[in-house]
């Protein structure tokens, strides 16, 4: 998705991206894509966008893990989004 976004924006990237995430794999893929674009010279060093992950309050395992200072995300029982 990061490559498609950069291409559609004429090989520029926004300052920040707010990304609704579940397990975080999409977010990590976008970070990887922006790093590759930087390595290839499509975007200048330091221009990678700030990545902001958001989760619905009824299913926020990543937020809970962060708030508790834990390293691993646990499953969220009875999720509601």
C-alpha positions in Angstrom: 0.0 0.0 0.0 2.9 2.4 0.7 4.2 2.0 -2.9 0.8 2.6 -4.4 0.3 5.6 -2.2 3.6 7.2 -3.1 3.0 6.5 -6.8 -0.5 8.1 -6.8 1.0 11.1 -5.0 3.7 11.6 -7.7 6.5 10.0 -5.7 5.9 12.2 -2.7 4.6 11.1 0.7 2.4 12.9 3.2 3.8 14.1 6.6 1.7 11.5 8.5 -0.6 8.6 7.8 -3.3 7.6 10.2 -3.8 3.8 9.7 -6.6 1.8 11.2 -4.9 -1.4 12.2 -5.8 -4.9 13.5 -2.6 -6.9 13.9 -0.3 -4.3 12.5 1.0 -6.2 9.4 -0.4 -3.5 7.0 1.3 -0.8 9.0 4.6 -2.6 9.0 4.4 -3.2 5.3 3.9 0.5 4.6 6.9 1.3 6.8 9.0 -1.2 4.8 7.8 0.2 1.5 8.8 3.8 2.5 12.2 2.5 3.6 12.7 0.8 0.2 11.6 4.0 -1.6 14.2 6.0 0.4 16.9 3.4 -0.4 16.1 3.6 -4.1 16.1 7.4 -4.1 12.4 7.9 -4.8 12.0 9.9 -1.6 14.7 11.8 0.2 16.2 10.6 3.5 14.1 11.8 6.4 10.9 12.2 4.4 9.2 9.0 5.5 5.8 9.8 6.9 5.0 9.6 10.6 2.9 6.4 11.1 0.0 6.6 13.5 -1.9 3.4 14.3 -5.4 3.6 15.6 -7.8 0.9 16.8 -11.5 0.8 17.7 -12.2 1.0 21.4 -14.1 -2.2 21.2 -11.1 -4.1 19.9 -7.8 -2.5 20.7 -5.2 -5.2 21.7 -2.3 -3.0 20.4 -3.4 0.0 22.4 -3.8 -2.1 25.6 -0.4 -3.7 25.1 1.2 -0.3 24.7 -0.5 1.2 27.7 0.6 -1.7 29.9 4.2 -1.4 28.6 4.2 -5.0 27.4 6.0 -6.4 24.4 3.5 -8.9 23.0 -0.1 -8.4 21.9 -2.7 -10.7 23.4 -5.9 -11.7 21.9 -9.0 -9.5 22.5 -12.0 -11.4 23.7 -15.5 -10.3 22.8 -14.4 -7.7 20.3 -16.8 -5.0 19.0 -16.0 -2.6 16.3 
